[in-house]
Amino acid sequence: MEKLITVTEAAELLGLNVESVYRRCRLKEIPCYKIGRTYRFKESKLLLWLESKEQMKRMK
């Protein structure tokens, strides 16, 4: 089973600030899991999401 990472770790991985990560979670723009009152992320899913965003930029 893949380890889940925190909002702070996700922000570092994505190059975003923590508040941006929270906002994107609330808007369901980023793949995340809500566990109680906290958000957690699978690193592999975040990397795939980031890759897809970069591919979309290149296509424009």
C-alpha positions in Angstrom: 0.0 0.0 0.0 1.3 3.4 -1.0 2.0 5.9 1.8 -0.2 8.9 1.9 1.4 12.3 2.1 0.3 15.5 3.9 -0.8 18.8 2.5 2.6 20.3 3.3 4.4 17.5 1.5 2.0 17.8 -1.5 2.6 21.6 -1.7 6.4 21.0 -1.8 6.0 18.3 -4.4 3.8 20.5 -6.6 5.6 23.8 -6.0 2.5 25.4 -4.6 1.8 27.1 -1.3 -0.3 25.2 1.3 -3.3 27.4 0.9 -3.4 26.8 -2.9 -3.4 23.0 -2.2 -6.3 23.3 0.3 -8.2 25.5 -2.2 -7.7 23.0 -5.1 -8.8 20.2 -2.8 -12.0 22.0 -1.9 -12.7 22.7 -5.6 -11.9 19.0 -6.4 -9.2 20.2 -8.9 -6.5 17.9 -7.4 -6.6 14.2 -6.5 -6.9 13.9 -2.8 -8.6 12.0 0.0 -10.4 13.6 2.9 -9.8 11.7 6.1 -11.7 13.2 8.9 -10.8 16.9 8.7 -7.5 16.5 6.9 -6.6 15.9 3.3 -4.1 13.2 2.2 -2.6 12.4 -1.2 -1.0 9.5 -3.0 2.3 10.8 -4.4 1.9 8.8 -7.6 -1.5 10.3 -8.3 -0.2 13.8 -7.7 2.7 13.2 -10.1 0.3 11.8 -12.8 -2.0 14.9 -12.3 1.0 17.2 -12.6 2.2 15.5 -15.8 -1.3 15.8 -17.3 -1.4 19.5 -16.5 2.0 20.0 -18.1 0.9 18.1 -21.2 -2.2 20.3 -21.5 0.1 23.4 -21.4 2.3 22.1 -24.1 -0.8 21.4 -26.4 -1.9 25.0 -26.2 
